[in-house]
Amino acid sequence: MAKFTGKGAEIFVLGGGATPAYRAVGQVAEIGNIDVSADEVDVTTLDAGDYRDYLQGFKDPGECQLTVLFDPNLADQDESADGLFGLFTSGETRDWVIRFNSGAVGGATFGTFQGFLRDWSFGALNPDDPQEIQPTIRIVGPITLTDTMPVPTVTGTQGTDELRRKQDELAKRRAALDKEAAALRAQLEREPIAA
């Protein structure tokens, strides 16, 4: 029976855009506990005898707090759409993957789930400790264990939303260029070019 430490474990988040890809969160010092729990429903009847009887109710997938050595200049930690602080600000639910060390072929098992960054903590700043952040992922839905790293696919509206965003950007640029061209035409009408 193999035993492992957390050394070498990683956490990945699925980037947005037309061609999404998983990217590792850098400088992770700790991937916190994930405590999945289930409600219990008391179904004890009057003829049950001396012991209560229970059924499992709704499951709560829990949360996962990360401890990250903070560098706001890193793309995976900044306020951009795919940076940790940007994901916290937007509240967007993303796909996450934790790479666990394992005796499986390839030496890894992958825990996949969806979640959003619910909490954000800037660690205390002092001369003796590293500058840290502690974002907390609120897990939404089940956690699935697989022996291979998942391959992202463009499903639903994720690719469509990105295409619409790019079309809106292009429409704004075109409107600005049309306005500039109209201003130049008006200037030419007022001031003809001397031959």
N, C-alpha and C positions, 0 to 999 in steps of 0.2 A: 504494500500500500504506500503510495507516494505522499509526501508531505511538502507543502510549499509555503513560502512567505509571500508577501505582497510585492516584493521587489520585481520590477519589470511589468507590473500590471499597468494598463493604460485605460483612458476613457476617451471616446470619440464622439463627435456630434456631426450630424448630417448638415452640410452647408446648403444654402438656398441656391436659387438660380436655375437656369435652364438645364444645366448638367450637374446635378448635385453629386457631391462626393463626401465621404467621411473624412474628417480631419481630426488628428489627435489634439487634445487640449494639452498645451505645453506647461512645463514646470509644476506638475502636480506633485504635491508632497503627501497627500492622503486622499483616498477615496473612502468616504465614510460608510457606516453601516447602512444597509437597506433592510428595514424591518417590515416585512409583509405580514399583515394580520387579517383575521377574519372575525366578524361579529358572531356572537352566539345567540341563538334563539331558544328561549326556555319553552320546551314543549311538554313539561311535566303535567301529568294528568292526576286526578284525585286517586286513581287506583295504581299509581306508580310504585308504591312501596316506600322504602326508606331513602331512595336516591332520586335526585332531580334528573331529568332527561333533556338533552340539548341537540340541536341541529346547527350546522354551520350556516351562517348568514352571508351577507355581502363581504367581499374581500377589499381591503385597503392596501394598494401596492406600496404605500409609504413614500419615503423621500430619501435623498442621498446628498449629504453635504460634502463638498470638495474643499480641500485646503490647497491653495495655489500660490506659489511665489509670484507676486504681482509685478508685472512690467506693463504699464499701460500703453507702451509703444508696440507691443506684440499684437499682430493682427488677430490672434485667437483670444485676446483678452480685452481688446479695445471696444469702442462704442459703435463700430460698424455693424451691419446687419448680421454678420456671422460671428462677431466677437462676443465674448461672454457678457460684457456689460451691455452691448447692443441687444442681445437676446433677453437679458433681464428687463431692459427698458421696454422692448416690444411686447413681452409676455407671450411670444410665439411658442407653440408646442413643436418640438423637433424630435427626430429619432436619435437615440443615444445608444452607444455600445460600450460595455466594459469588457476588457480582455482580462480574463482570469488565467492564472497559471494552472496547468492541468497535465495529467498523464495521457491525454488524448493525443492522437497523431497531430504533429505540429506543435505540441506543447501548450495548447491554449484551448479554452472554452470561452465563448462569447455570450454575454448576457445582453439581450436587446430589449429596449423599451422606449416608450415615448414619454416626454416630460417637458415641463417649462421651468424656468428659473423663478422660484417663488420668493426667495430671500437672498439678500446680498449683504455681506458684512465686510467692511474694511478693517483689517486687524490693527491693533495698537502699533504705533511707530515708536521705536526706541533704539538705542545704539547696539543692543545685544541680540536682537531677534531679526529675522528676515521680514521684509515687507510682504504681508499676505492679504489675500482675499478669501472669503468663504462663501461662495455661492451655493445655494441649496436647490437641488432639482426636485420638483414635485412630480412624482411618477404618475402617469395616467395610463391605466390599463395593465395588462399582464406583463410579466417579465418572461422572456423566452430564452432558453439556453440552447446554443448550437455549437457544433464543432468547427464551423467555418465563419469567417468574417462575412457579414451580409453584404450583398451588392445592391447599391441604391438603384431604384427605378423611378422614373418620372410617372407618377400616377395622379389621379384626381386633377386638381386645379393648380398644383404647384408650378408646373411648366407653363401653363396658360397664364397664371398671374405674372410670372416673370416676363413673358412675351408681351402682355398688356402694358407692364411697366415700361419696357423698352419702347413700345409703340407710342406711349404717352410722352416719353423723353424726346423721341424723334419729332413728334407733332409740335412740341414746345420749341425745339430748335428750328423747325421749319417756319413756325410763326415768327420767331425772332428774325430769321433771315429774310422772310417776306417783308417785314416791317422795315428792316435796314435797306432792302432793295427799293421799296417805295420812297423812302427818304432820299436815296441817291437819285431816283428818277425826278423827284420834285426839285432837287438841287440843280440837276441838269437843265430842267425847264426854266429855272430862274437865271441860271448862269450858263449860257451855251458855251461849248468848247470852241476856243479860237483856233482857226485853221492856220 
